[in-house]
Structure formats: C-alpha cells, structure tokens
Amino acid sequence: MSFKTVIPVLAAVLGAGTFAFADPPHPRGNELPPGLAKQGKIPPGHTRKIWGKGQHLPPEYRDVHFQDWERYDLGAAPAGHRWVRVDRDAYLVEVPSGLIAQAMIGVLLD
C-alpha cells in the first residue's frame, strides 16, 4: 500500500468517530411516560436509585415506613429513627433530617 493510499484511509477511520448523535427525546423534568407512570415502572435504560449510609433519603420517600422490621431480621429503630421502605430496600432513617443510618438493599419481600 502506498503512502498516498494510507493517508485517506487513516483520515477516514479517525474521522468516523467524530460524528455527533442526538439524544433520544426525554420526558419533561422527572415525569415518566404515562404508560410507565400508571404501572409504577422505571423507564427502560434507567436504573433505580439506591442510597447509602450517610446520604439523605429524599423527602418523597420518607413516609413509607414499616413496623414489621422483625420479619426481615432488622433491629429495632432507635429513638428518633424509623425503618423506611423503598421498593425492596429498607433504610433506617433519622426522622427529622432523613439521614440514612443503615441501608439494607433487596431484603424486603414484595
């Protein structure tokens, strides 16, 4: 292969990676498409959010607390804390601030 042939081929190969692709359309804000919202499902390609110890659980999740913590081999919530359910995850949350003291991922039954 000659030098005159190599340069155009190399330029074509290197230039092929520079094309820009448009993002697919997204719902406005945090809204789900209507069909998924009715089913309570996460859109395809999105992962569910998991929080960890030391993070703050968002206020919209703090009200789903449960009392049958013994069923799942969880300890009693200390004063000022409560167990909160998000999907199959249990979070021991400080009531006023939402600070997560303990995160137990995937332990709750449906």
Secondary structure, 3 states (H helix, E strand, C coil): CCHHHHHHHHHHHHHHHHCCCCCCCCCCCCCCCHHHHHHCCCCCCCCCCCCCCCCECCHHHCCCECCCHHHHCCCCCCCCEEEEEECCEEEEEECCCCEEEEEECCCCCC
